[in-house]
């Protein structure tokens, strides 16, 4: 089926458009009645679009990699590939309230190779905000391996060159009205990384007006500016960039869904809108249907889809680690954690000692001085473990990540089933 080149929504305040020759990626965003498009469309790697990463690296199954991207991993993107082949739209509708697109994406680094997956997006408008929901449906047959988690751009958003000033809040007192952070707008390959503890960022012009990107719950952001700042339109090379990102395990058959918001306005208007939303970072992860953005070091789980409303983590390794997504909750608000888990160990021999650690105020790495230990019962039965954090040394400030090690090492067949990690015992019911 052939589709018209573009499709638009307009609510009288903002106008958003997708290009159906480029996988339905967002190629237009402006105030209604103006031609001031803030989206950069210099090549098929720009736009505002879905882009996913996984192993292997490099990925070149058909020996057709672009020499400029010779060490690139598996990376289907919505618009098209580095050779200029656009992604194919499989379905589309626009009823003036919701704009829907389904596409077959292209592998970015390869020459005209579709990804073994589909992308879907649903776009709606409310005031000066575009609400975008996305879904990846994987159907890979090239491998059966579960690769280590990779950073996913959620989304990748590229703006015109006039929006060259990068703002966010990167401090340790989110949602208090604390002064904003004016970040260095450096370009690739060294984009600026920061912890956006209010889950938003904006690229604006010299009048402080521009585009805000808000992804509730995501606090790891990349961004910056490429080229000469302050000039350049949708087709020029100069561009700003914002990407909220999560580390995610993308199984070969995963269904992965997420949503974000695009906000037009001044920096103050963008932040005020974010403050008016009900979401605040918390500490409540139930692994009923997905991993809740947790990832692993030194181990894997039993794969997708989850069964039995829990993660089953292999312990047939040394120092298995579960890593939470970056977060931003006050230590004082979470004096204790509750972990509902069941341990299977054939030969505990004193190895069944769990350890929970935390990062605070953006400190990197896993510091044993910020951790606590306790024994797990190796009886394969679910127990709720209460972890007293308030009494631990160095547990203070803004908690920005957790890590959990169920044991020092295990044997073949050993595993931990984890139903959830939460700040309230009531999360798990009776």
Secondary structure by P-SEA (a helix, b strand, c coil): cccccccccccccbbbbbbcccccccccccccccccccccccccccccbbbbbbcccccccccccccccccccccccccccccbbbbbbccccccccbbbbbbbccccccccccccbbbbbbbbbcccbbbbbbbbbbbcccccccccbbbbcccbbbbcccccbbbbbcccccccccccccccccccccccccccccccccccccccbbbbbbbcccccccccccccccccccccccbbbbbbcccccccccccccccbbbbbccaaaaaaaaaaccccbbbbbbcccccccccccccccccccccccbbbbbccccbbbbbccbbbbbcccccbbbbbbbbbbcccccccbbbbbbccccccccccccbbbbbbccccbbbbbbbbccccccccccccbbbbbccccccccbbbbbcccccccccccc
